[in-house]
Amino acid sequence: ARVLNMMEDYLQTEWPDLNVWLTSTTEQWSTVALNGPNAAKLLAPFVEGIELTEEAFPHMSCRECTVAGMPARLFRVSFTGEIGLEVNVPAPMGRKLWEILWEAGQQYGITPYGTETMHVLRAEKGYIIVGQDTDGTVTPDDAGLTWAIGKNKPDFVGKRSLQRASMRAADRKHLVGLNVVSSHVPLEEGAQVVATRGQSVPMKLIGHVTSSYFSAVLGRPIALALVAGGRARMGEKLFVPMPGGEIEVEVTSPVFYDPKGERLNG
């Protein structure tokens, strides 16, 4: 919806002379997402027109095909850090597809997962949620996403802003990971971060927690945070004032689990 609104705004204000109209087709599709090491094995027998191998259909692939006899768009993407396949079929066929895959998945111990599970999995991998781990002040570089900027493009929306000296200042807030050192209780999202313990109000604040969860696979709480000069603080001990007292944390990479991304590949 946000992309559609932006395109509509541009159409009305920047290029009103274009003979173009916009309409949303999102609600015309149902999506079933399969994630985990057996996702491709489960889906492969139902797919016509694509071979679900690493060579023929690697991570970040997208193709039109047939799934369980239904016209489909198949995406090899992941917001969990595991092998991920998202199947789009016409909306009225969504439940039928779910039931077929659910039955076929019993041999693999398939289980439904909700958004809370997805949030934990994506945080373990350092996958951000725009608007939660970012705000209007965060640049791609602040979020560790410099690779996503088009280096060879002569111009793009926001290029001039990124070239300002303030955007490269060493004390900008960077997205980092926080390992909770002195507690088994997750930090509160939105909690402030300070460099030294024992400060009285008003404290000198250097950042805040953007996402916080208990990681079952790691057996401890983890958090993502925006911290001033964060990338230069790796290994440094910081403190998060909480209602029950200060919590000591260690600054780490925002990728807590599978840092090489090996689980994305079969």
N, C-alpha and C positions, 0 to 999 in steps of 0.2 A: 504493500500500500504506500510506503514512503517513497519508493522509486516511482510509482505511478504518479503520485502527487507532484514530485519534482519535475517529471517529464511534462505533466499538464501545465505546471507553472511556466516552464521554458516555452512551451507551445503558445501560451497566451501572451507572454511578455517579451520574448526574444524573437520568436519566429511566427508571428500571427498570420503571415502571408502564406504559410505552408498549407497545402491541401491535405491535411492529416487529421485523423481523430484517434483517440486512445480509448481502450476499453480493457477491463481486467478479465483475464481468463483463469485466474488462480482458482476460483471456486468451481471451475469445471473439471478439476482433477482431484483425485484422492491419492494420498501418498502412504505407502507402507515402507518403513525403514527396517532393514535387517542389519544387525551389527554383531560382530564376533568372529572367531576363527573359522566357524563352519558356515558363515553366511553364503559364500559362493557355492559351497557344496550343496546347500539346501536349495538354492534358487536355480542352479544350472539345469536340472532336468526339465524345468518349466519354460526355459528361454529358447526362443527360435530367432535366429538371425545374428546371434552374438555368441562367441566362445568366451566363457568367463575364466580366462587364464590371465596371468600377469602380463604376458606378451600381447595378447589381443585386446585386453580390456583393463589396463592399469589404473591405478588411483588417479582420480580427477577426469575419468572418461565419461562421455555422455553419448548415448545412441538411442535411436528409435528402433523398436523391435516388437516382438509378441511375447507376452508372459502369460502362461496358463490359458492360451487361446484368446487373450485380450490385447487390444492395441495398447502399447505402453511406451513410455520414455524411461530409460534406465540410466541411473547416475551412479558412478563409483565415487562416492564422497563419504566423509565421516566427520561427525561432530562428537565422537566418543573416543577417538584414538585407536579404534579397532577397525578391522576390515568392515567397510560399510557399503551397502547397496540400497539405494532408494528407488522404489518402483512407483511411477506415476501411471495411473489408469484413469479412464473416464469416471467421474464421480459416482455414478450409480453402480459401478463394478467394484468399488472399494471393499465392501464387506465380503463379497465373494472371494476376492483375492486374499484378504486376511484369513478367512476360514481355510482356504486351500493351503496356504503357507503354514498356518498354525498346526494343521493336521500333519503335514509333511515334516514339520520341525520337531515332532515328539521324539523321533529317534536320536535327535541331538540335544535333548533336554532343553528345548526352547522355552523362554519365559518372556512375558511382556515386561517392558520397563517404562517408567514414567519420566516426567521432566526432572524430578529431583535426582534420580539416578543419572540422567543425562548430564545434569549440571555438575555432579561430582566427577564423572568421567572426563568431561571437557576441561575442568579445572586442573585435574591431575596432569593433563597434557599441555596446559597453558593456553588453551583455546579461549579467546576472549568473547565476551558478549558486549557488543557495541551498545553504549548507553548505560552499562553497569560497570564494566572495567575501563570504560572511556567516558569522557564528557567533551564539551566543546573546546576545551583547552588542550586536549591530547592529540599530538601529531602521530603519523605512522611510525616515525622514529622512536617517539616516546613509548609506543606500544610494542617495539621490536619488530615492526613490519616494514622496514625500509625496503626490503626485497619487493614489496608490492608497488613501489613507485616506479612509473615508467621513465627510466633513465634516458631513453633515446627519443622521447616525445618532445617536440619543440615547445609545446605548451599544453596545459591542462588546468582544470579548475583547481585553484589552491596553490599552484606552482609558485606564484609570486610571494605568497605568505610564507611558504616553506623556506624561501631564500633569505628571509629576514635574520639578522644576527641573533635576535632573541630566541629564535627557534632552535639554535644550536648551542645555547648556553649550557654550561656544565651542571648547573643546579636545577635544570628542568626536572620535573617529576617523571620518572621512568616506571614502567610496569615491571615489578619483580615478584618473586615468590617469597613467602614467609614460612619458615619452619617453626612451629610452636615448640619452644624449648621446655617451658616450666608448667605446662598444663595439658590435660587430656581433653579439655573442653574447647570447642572451636571458638575463635574470636568472633566478636560481633561485627557484621558487615556495617561499614560506616565508621567504625572505631578509629580514633586518631592514632598516629604513630609519632613517638618522640625519640630523640637520640640518647637521652640520659634519664636515669631513673630518679625518682624522688622530687620531681618538679612540682611546684605549687601553681595554682591557677593565677594568672594566665600562663599556660605552658608554651614553649616554643615548639610548634607543630611542624613536622617535616613531611607528612603524608597521611594517607588513610587507607583502610582496608576496603577493597572493592568486592571481593568474593571470599567466602570462608565456608569450609566443609570439614567433616570428618571423613578421611579416606580409609575405607576398609582394606584396600589392597596394601596400603602403606602402614596401616595400624596406628595412625596419629592424625591430628588436625593439620590442615594445610590452609594457606590463604594466598590470594593475590592482592597486591597493594600498589598504589602509586606513591613513590617515595622520591624526595628530592635527591638528585644525583644517584639514583638507585643502582645503576649498573656499576658504579665505582665503589659500592658498599658491599659487594659480594663477600659473604663470610662474617660480616659485621653484626654485632648484637645490638638490637634496638628494643624498644619497650612500647607496649600498647596498654594505656591506662583503661582499666575496666572497672565496673562497679564493685567487683570483689577484690580489686587490687591490680597491680601492674603485672602484665604477662610478658616474659622475655621471649623474643623471637630472633631468629637468624635469617639474614637476607640471603636468598638463593636464586637460582634460575627459576623463572615461572613454569618451567617444564619439570614436573616432579617425577613423572613415570614414563618409561620408555623414551628417553631423550633422543634416541636416533630414529624414532619412528618405525622401528622394525615390525611392530604389530599391525601396521597399515597394509602390509604386503603378505601374501599367502606363502 
